[in-house]
């Protein structure tokens, strides 16, 4: 459960923004989208490998 304390006189827009940030950090929507369709383990493994290669290239460029 997400709790967002709202101070006296605080703008509702700011409180909503805090709520949205906290909600994003929990990863609920990301997990929900991932559960909507089934991906084969081989596909997940391939995507993880491609992501690792991409990150490794970025690290090489940085150095």
VEXNUTOR-457180 format. One record per atom (N, C-alpha, C, O): atom name; y, x, z; residue number from 1. Coordinates in steps of 0.001 Angstrom, whole numbers. Atoms other than C-alpha are relative to their C-alpha. Layout:
N
+----+---------+---------+---------+-----+
|  a |   north |    east |      up |   k |
+----+---------+---------+---------+-----+
| CA |       Y |       X |       Z | NUM |
...
+----+---------+---------+---------+-----+
% end
This chain:
63
+----+---------+---------+---------+-----+
|  a |   north |    east |      up |   k |
+----+---------+---------+---------+-----+
|  N |   -1172 |     834 |       0 |   1 |
| CA |       0 |       0 |       0 |   1 |
|  C |    1244 |     885 |       0 |   1 |
|  O |    1343 |    1827 |     786 |   1 |
|  N |   -1214 |    -790 |     124 |   2 |
| CA |    3386 |    1373 |    -993 |   2 |
|  C |    1098 |    -628 |     856 |   2 |
|  O |    1394 |   -1817 |     734 |   2 |
|  N |   -1088 |     463 |    -857 |   3 |
| CA |    6163 |    1091 |    1578 |   3 |
|  C |    1261 |     767 |    -372 |   3 |
|  O |    1278 |    1997 |    -380 |   3 |
|  N |   -1281 |    -606 |     341 |   4 |
| CA |    9757 |    1720 |     558 |   4 |
|  C |    1038 |    -497 |    1007 |   4 |
|  O |    1458 |   -1652 |     947 |   4 |
|  N |   -1014 |     437 |    -965 |   5 |
| CA |   12222 |    1655 |    3452 |   5 |
|  C |    1362 |    -160 |    -683 |   5 |
|  O |    1824 |     735 |   -1390 |   5 |
|  N |   -1308 |     280 |     587 |   6 |
| CA |   15517 |      71 |    2405 |   6 |
|  C |    1030 |      44 |    1118 |   6 |
|  O |     926 |    -689 |    2101 |   6 |
|  N |   -1053 |    -141 |   -1012 |   7 |
| CA |   18581 |    1109 |    4379 |   7 |
|  C |     999 |   -1146 |    -110 |   7 |
|  O |    1110 |   -1801 |   -1146 |   7 |
|  N |   -1017 |    1055 |     -34 |   8 |
| CA |   21308 |   -1313 |    5382 |   8 |
|  C |    1071 |     286 |   -1047 |   8 |
|  O |    1662 |    1366 |   -1058 |   8 |
|  N |   -1040 |    -147 |    1014 |   9 |
| CA |   23664 |   -1834 |    2457 |   9 |
|  C |    -439 |     805 |   -1222 |   9 |
|  O |     381 |    1086 |   -2096 |   9 |
|  N |     471 |    -776 |    1151 |  10 |
| CA |   21484 |     119 |       8 |  10 |
|  C |    -173 |    -915 |   -1212 |  10 |
|  O |    -608 |   -2059 |   -1087 |  10 |
|  N |      90 |     741 |    1242 |  11 |
| CA |   21557 |   -1028 |   -3580 |  11 |
|  C |   -1461 |    -306 |    -322 |  11 |
|  O |   -2324 |     557 |    -162 |  11 |
|  N |    1367 |     405 |     340 |  12 |
| CA |   18449 |   -2952 |   -4691 |  12 |
|  C |    -520 |     805 |   -1186 |  12 |
|  O |   -1720 |    1061 |   -1287 |  12 |
|  N |     398 |    -801 |    1160 |  13 |
| CA |   18422 |    -952 |   -7927 |  13 |
|  C |    -589 |    1336 |     457 |  13 |
|  O |   -1594 |    1798 |     -83 |  13 |
|  N |     464 |   -1285 |    -513 |  14 |
| CA |   18000 |    2277 |   -5968 |  14 |
|  C |   -1372 |    -152 |     678 |  14 |
|  O |   -2245 |     705 |     543 |  14 |
|  N |    1276 |     267 |    -666 |  15 |
| CA |   15186 |     752 |   -3896 |  15 |
|  C |   -1105 |    -198 |   -1029 |  15 |
|  O |   -2222 |     284 |    -840 |  15 |
|  N |     982 |     197 |    1070 |  16 |
| CA |   13398 |    -343 |   -7070 |  16 |
|  C |    -378 |    1323 |    -654 |  16 |
|  O |   -1541 |    1558 |    -983 |  16 |
|  N |     240 |   -1308 |     600 |  17 |
| CA |   13775 |    3146 |   -8505 |  17 |
|  C |    -937 |     827 |     876 |  17 |
|  O |   -1839 |    1494 |     370 |  17 |
|  N |     878 |    -703 |    -934 |  18 |
| CA |   12179 |    4629 |   -5360 |  18 |
|  C |   -1420 |    -536 |     -85 |  18 |
|  O |   -2386 |     226 |     -89 |  18 |
|  N |    1311 |     634 |      94 |  19 |
| CA |    9335 |    2118 |   -5607 |  19 |
|  C |    -729 |     435 |   -1265 |  19 |
|  O |   -1913 |     771 |   -1226 |  19 |
|  N |     616 |    -377 |    1272 |  20 |
| CA |    8702 |    2922 |   -9259 |  20 |
|  C |    -488 |    1441 |      31 |  20 |
|  O |   -1563 |    1747 |    -486 |  20 |
|  N |     398 |   -1405 |    -100 |  21 |
| CA |    8617 |    6669 |   -8513 |  21 |
|  C |   -1263 |     156 |     829 |  21 |
|  O |   -2180 |     885 |     452 |  21 |
|  N |    1173 |     -76 |    -866 |  22 |
| CA |    6140 |    6208 |   -5679 |  22 |
|  C |   -1219 |    -568 |    -708 |  22 |
|  O |   -2318 |     -21 |    -604 |  22 |
|  N |    1098 |     645 |     722 |  23 |
| CA |    4021 |    3893 |   -7832 |  23 |
|  C |    -560 |     919 |   -1074 |  23 |
|  O |   -1776 |     995 |   -1248 |  23 |
|  N |     429 |    -944 |    1034 |  24 |
| CA |    3899 |    6454 |  -10660 |  24 |
|  C |    -827 |    1128 |     598 |  24 |
|  O |   -1831 |    1540 |      17 |  24 |
|  N |     697 |   -1111 |    -638 |  25 |
| CA |    2796 |    9198 |   -8260 |  25 |
|  C |   -1406 |    -366 |     439 |  25 |
|  O |   -2275 |     502 |     518 |  25 |
|  N |    1337 |     409 |    -436 |  26 |
| CA |    -186 |    7142 |   -7096 |  26 |
|  C |    -998 |      49 |   -1153 |  26 |
|  O |   -2193 |     233 |    -921 |  26 |
|  N |     885 |     -92 |    1157 |  27 |
| CA |   -1603 |    7122 |  -10638 |  27 |
|  C |    -815 |   -1260 |    -254 |  27 |
|  O |   -1842 |   -1193 |    -929 |  27 |
|  N |     741 |    1248 |     141 |  28 |
| CA |   -2734 |    3480 |  -10517 |  28 |
|  C |     -58 |    -434 |   -1463 |  28 |
|  O |   -1127 |    -774 |   -1971 |  28 |
|  N |     -29 |     450 |    1393 |  29 |
| CA |   -1626 |    2608 |  -14042 |  29 |
|  C |    -813 |     922 |    -907 |  29 |
|  O |   -1479 |     461 |   -1834 |  29 |
|  N |     753 |    -959 |     796 |  30 |
| CA |   -3133 |    5790 |  -15474 |  30 |
|  C |   -1506 |    -265 |     133 |  30 |
|  O |   -2246 |    -239 |    -850 |  30 |
|  N |    1417 |     283 |    -239 |  31 |
| CA |   -6482 |    4991 |  -13878 |  31 |
|  C |    -403 |   -1326 |    -633 |  31 |
|  O |   -1495 |   -1440 |   -1190 |  31 |
|  N |     287 |    1305 |     585 |  32 |
| CA |   -6301 |    1360 |  -15017 |  32 |
|  C |    -186 |     111 |   -1508 |  32 |
|  O |   -1110 |    -477 |   -2069 |  32 |
|  N |     114 |    -177 |    1451 |  33 |
| CA |   -5727 |    2398 |  -18626 |  33 |
|  C |   -1279 |     751 |    -366 |  33 |
|  O |   -1912 |     458 |   -1380 |  33 |
|  N |    1212 |    -778 |     272 |  34 |
| CA |   -8588 |    4890 |  -18436 |  34 |
|  C |   -1242 |    -872 |     146 |  34 |
|  O |   -2232 |    -662 |    -554 |  34 |
|  N |    1164 |     864 |    -230 |  35 |
| CA |  -10949 |    2184 |  -17163 |  35 |
|  C |    -127 |   -1116 |   -1028 |  35 |
|  O |   -1167 |   -1773 |   -1086 |  35 |
|  N |      39 |    1086 |     972 |  36 |
| CA |  -10096 |    -250 |  -19969 |  36 |
|  C |   -1006 |     273 |   -1117 |  36 |
|  O |   -1532 |    -659 |   -1724 |  36 |
|  N |     975 |    -316 |    1037 |  37 |
| CA |  -12336 |    1591 |  -22387 |  37 |
|  C |    -904 |    1115 |     493 |  37 |
|  O |    -502 |    1945 |    1308 |  37 |
|  N |     962 |   -1013 |    -395 |  38 |
| CA |  -15430 |    3727 |  -22006 |  38 |
|  C |      77 |    1175 |    -965 |  38 |
|  O |      72 |     995 |   -2182 |  38 |
|  N |      43 |   -1208 |     809 |  39 |
| CA |  -15325 |    7304 |  -23228 |  39 |
|  C |   -1273 |     751 |     334 |  39 |
|  O |   -1625 |     927 |    1500 |  39 |
|  N |    1242 |    -739 |    -219 |  40 |
| CA |  -18519 |    9231 |  -23715 |  40 |
|  C |     301 |    1313 |     723 |  40 |
|  O |    1373 |    1891 |     547 |  40 |
|  N |    -204 |   -1263 |    -717 |  41 |
| CA |  -18953 |   12269 |  -21469 |  41 |
|  C |     282 |    1172 |    -937 |  41 |
|  O |    1053 |    2070 |    -599 |  41 |
|  N |    -235 |   -1096 |     940 |  42 |
| CA |  -19064 |   14528 |  -24525 |  42 |
|  C |    1444 |      -6 |    -506 |  42 |
|  O |    2032 |    1054 |    -724 |  42 |
|  N |   -1383 |     109 |     447 |  43 |
| CA |  -15671 |   13225 |  -25663 |  43 |
|  C |     941 |     490 |    1102 |  43 |
|  O |    1901 |    1211 |     832 |  43 |
|  N |    -830 |    -442 |   -1120 |  44 |
| CA |  -14181 |   13762 |  -22205 |  44 |
|  C |     -44 |    1516 |     155 |  44 |
|  O |     970 |    2154 |     435 |  44 |
|  N |     150 |   -1451 |    -112 |  45 |
| CA |  -15571 |   17295 |  -22125 |  45 |
|  C |     792 |     712 |   -1089 |  45 |
|  O |    1434 |    1731 |    -839 |  45 |
|  N |    -733 |    -591 |    1121 |  46 |
| CA |  -14099 |   18049 |  -25549 |  46 |
|  C |    1503 |     -68 |     230 |  46 |
|  O |    2216 |     900 |     -36 |  46 |
|  N |   -1430 |     143 |    -276 |  47 |
| CA |  -10681 |   16706 |  -24553 |  47 |
|  C |     455 |     957 |    1098 |  47 |
|  O |    1540 |    1532 |    1019 |  47 |
|  N |    -343 |    -933 |   -1080 |  48 |
| CA |  -10715 |   18764 |  -21354 |  48 |
|  C |      68 |    1427 |    -527 |  48 |
|  O |     930 |    2207 |    -121 |  48 |
|  N |      23 |   -1344 |     578 |  49 |
| CA |  -11588 |   21872 |  -23369 |  49 |
|  C |    1249 |     231 |    -861 |  49 |
|  O |    1863 |    1296 |    -799 |  49 |
|  N |   -1191 |    -112 |     843 |  50 |
| CA |   -8781 |   21217 |  -25870 |  50 |
|  C |    1257 |     151 |     857 |  50 |
|  O |    2148 |     934 |     530 |  50 |
|  N |   -1154 |     -93 |    -892 |  51 |
| CA |   -6306 |   20707 |  -23025 |  51 |
|  C |      69 |    1384 |     642 |  51 |
|  O |    1154 |    1950 |     775 |  51 |
|  N |      34 |   -1324 |    -617 |  52 |
| CA |   -7417 |   23961 |  -21367 |  52 |
|  C |     470 |    1065 |    -990 |  52 |
|  O |    1192 |    1990 |    -618 |  52 |
|  N |    -424 |    -956 |    1032 |  53 |
| CA |   -6932 |   25849 |  -24637 |  53 |
|  C |    1511 |     -83 |    -201 |  53 |
|  O |    2182 |     940 |    -333 |  53 |
|  N |   -1439 |     200 |     175 |  54 |
| CA |   -3450 |   24344 |  -25037 |  54 |
|  C |     776 |     627 |    1152 |  54 |
|  O |    1770 |    1320 |     930 |  54 |
|  N |    -678 |    -546 |   -1167 |  55 |
| CA |   -2444 |   25278 |  -21496 |  55 |
|  C |     -68 |    1524 |     -10 |  55 |
|  O |     895 |    2202 |     350 |  55 |
|  N |     157 |   -1453 |      60 |  56 |
| CA |   -3814 |   28782 |  -21982 |  56 |
|  C |     972 |     610 |   -1016 |  56 |
|  O |    1551 |    1666 |    -763 |  56 |
|  N |    -954 |    -480 |    1003 |  57 |
| CA |   -1710 |   29214 |  -25139 |  57 |
|  C |    1423 |     -11 |     554 |  57 |
|  O |    2189 |     926 |     330 |  57 |
|  N |   -1337 |      74 |    -597 |  58 |
| CA |    1398 |   28068 |  -23266 |  58 |
|  C |     215 |    1134 |     993 |  58 |
|  O |    1295 |    1723 |    1041 |  58 |
|  N |    -108 |   -1083 |    -971 |  59 |
| CA |     701 |   30592 |  -20513 |  59 |
|  C |     162 |    1352 |    -675 |  59 |
|  O |     901 |    2206 |    -184 |  59 |
|  N |    -124 |   -1255 |     739 |  60 |
| CA |     311 |   33400 |  -23037 |  60 |
|  C |    1397 |     183 |    -557 |  60 |
|  O |    1949 |    1282 |    -527 |  60 |
|  N |   -1342 |     -45 |     560 |  61 |
| CA |    3622 |   32538 |  -24665 |  61 |
|  C |    1008 |     329 |    1108 |  61 |
|  O |    1962 |    1075 |     886 |  61 |
|  N |    -896 |    -228 |   -1122 |  62 |
| CA |    5306 |   32533 |  -21247 |  62 |
|  C |      19 |    1470 |     430 |  62 |
|  O |    1069 |    2005 |     786 |  62 |
|  N |     101 |   -1403 |    -447 |  63 |
| CA |    4072 |   36044 |  -20406 |  63 |
|  C |     557 |     924 |   -1018 |  63 |
|  O |     557 |    2138 |    -816 |  63 |
+----+---------+---------+---------+-----+
% end
